[in-house]
């Protein structure tokens, strides 16, 4: 509408309708760190179930900031959080007395900070029943998030993929097997 000064708007998150007849969204947001192979594998698995994976890196920017893009694409029915050992951390107190890296003690393997942030975001917006964490051992999980659904694996995502199907079904997603 040129008279009001609005030439057009882009509906953030309003791409095509991805709901079934019951109105339940078929979209599953996949939160990930640096493991691109796992991200692809989970995305393909979600697609094979007749659901629509949403991977932020695969969505158009449309001139949005990262948080605008995240908020716009997060209108989903479920979120799968992939916590992989991308970061290594040491207690800061060990640095004071350390003379070498060997003096720092055992490192903790952690997921990327964005993964933890987005996990909390989706737990808050979708509720705990709409979020599942898939983590690769030896990732250390934050203690205050222990009440959420999570599945650990050692070697391969296949170790836990059918547990996700159970969670999708319980959340009312229109899973096709």
C-alpha positions in Angstrom: 0.0 0.0 0.0 1.9 3.0 -1.3 -0.3 5.6 0.3 0.5 4.3 3.8 4.2 4.1 3.0 4.2 0.3 3.2 5.3 -1.2 -0.1 5.3 -4.8 1.1 6.2 -7.0 4.0 7.9 -10.3 4.3 6.0 -12.6 6.7 8.7 -13.9 9.0 8.2 -17.5 9.6 5.1 -17.6 7.4 6.5 -19.6 4.5 4.0 -22.3 3.5 1.6 -24.0 5.8 3.2 -27.1 7.2 0.3 -28.5 9.2 -1.8 -31.6 8.8 -5.6 -31.8 9.0 -5.5 -31.5 12.8 -3.6 -28.2 12.7 -0.4 -29.7 14.2 2.7 -28.3 12.6 4.8 -30.8 10.7 7.9 -28.5 11.1 10.7 -29.7 13.3 13.4 -27.2 14.2 16.9 -28.8 14.3 19.3 -26.9 16.6 22.9 -27.9 15.9 26.5 -27.1 16.5 29.4 -27.8 14.2 28.7 -31.4 13.3 27.3 -30.9 9.7 27.1 -34.7 9.0 24.8 -35.2 12.0 22.7 -32.2 11.1 22.2 -33.6 7.6 21.5 -37.1 8.9 18.8 -35.9 11.4 17.3 -33.6 8.7 17.0 -36.5 6.3 15.5 -38.7 9.1 12.9 -36.1 9.9 12.1 -35.8 6.2 11.7 -39.6 5.9 9.0 -39.4 8.6 6.9 -37.0 6.5 7.9 -34.1 8.7 9.6 -30.8 7.6 13.0 -30.1 9.0 13.8 -26.5 9.7 17.6 -25.8 9.8 18.3 -22.1 10.3 21.5 -22.2 8.1 19.3 -23.5 5.2 16.7 -20.7 5.5 16.9 -17.4 3.6 18.2 -14.4 5.5 15.7 -11.9 3.9 17.7 -9.1 5.4 17.0 -10.2 9.0 19.4 -10.3 11.9 20.2 -13.7 13.3 17.7 -13.4 16.2 15.0 -12.1 13.8 15.6 -15.1 11.5 15.6 -17.4 14.5 12.3 -16.0 15.8 10.8 -16.0 12.3 11.6 -19.6 11.6 10.9 -21.0 15.1 7.1 -21.4 14.5 7.3 -25.2 14.7 5.7 -28.2 16.2 8.8 -29.7 17.8 12.5 -29.0 18.3 15.4 -31.5 18.2 18.5 -30.2 19.9 21.8 -31.7 18.7 24.5 -31.3 21.4 27.8 -32.4 20.1 31.3 -32.0 21.7 32.3 -28.9 19.8 33.8 -26.9 22.7 36.3 -27.9 25.4 36.2 -26.1 28.7 38.3 -26.0 31.9 37.5 -24.4 35.2 38.8 -20.9 35.3 40.2 -21.4 38.8 42.7 -24.0 37.5 44.4 -21.4 35.3 45.8 -19.4 38.3 48.1 -22.2 39.4 48.7 -24.0 36.1 52.2 -24.0 34.7 51.3 -26.0 31.7 48.2 -27.3 30.0 48.7 -30.7 31.8 48.0 -28.9 35.1 44.5 -27.8 34.0 42.9 -31.1 34.7 40.4 -32.9 32.6 38.6 -30.9 30.0 34.8 -30.9 29.8 33.3 -31.4 26.3 30.4 -29.0 25.8 27.9 -28.1 23.2 28.1 -24.7 21.5 26.6 -21.8 23.5 23.9 -21.2 20.8 22.8 -24.8 21.2 22.2 -24.3 24.9 20.5 -21.0 24.4 18.1 -22.4 21.7 17.4 -25.4 23.8 16.2 -23.1 26.6 14.2 -21.0 24.1 12.3 -23.9 22.7 11.7 -25.5 26.2 10.1 -22.1 27.1 8.1 -21.7 23.9 7.1 -25.3 23.1 7.1 -26.6 26.6 9.3 -29.5 27.7 7.0 -31.9 25.8 8.0 -30.2 22.5 11.7 -30.6 22.8 14.2 -33.5 22.8 17.9 -33.3 23.2 20.1 -35.7 21.3 23.7 -35.6 22.7 26.9 -37.3 21.7 28.9 -38.6 24.6 31.0 -37.2 26.3 29.1 -33.9 26.2 28.5 -32.5 29.6 24.9 -31.4 30.0 24.1 -28.3 32.2 22.7 -29.5 35.5 19.8 -27.1 35.6 18.3 -28.6 32.4 18.2 -32.2 33.6 14.4 -32.3 33.7 14.1 -32.3 29.9 14.0 -35.2 27.5 17.4 -36.3 26.3 19.0 -39.2 24.5 22.7 -39.9 24.5 24.6 -41.9 22.0 28.2 -43.0 21.7 28.8 -43.9 18.0 25.9 -43.0 15.8 22.5 -41.2 15.8 20.9 -44.5 14.8 21.3 -45.5 18.4 18.5 -43.1 19.4 16.5 -42.2 16.3 13.6 -44.4 17.0 13.3 -42.9 20.5 12.7 -39.6 18.7 9.9 -41.1 16.7 8.2 -42.1 20.0 8.5 -38.5 21.2 7.2 -37.0 17.9 4.1 -39.3 18.1 3.5 -38.5 21.8 3.7 -34.8 20.9 1.0 -35.3 18.2 3.2 -34.8 15.2 1.8 -36.5 12.0 4.6 -39.1 11.7 4.5 -41.4 8.7 6.5 -44.6 8.9 
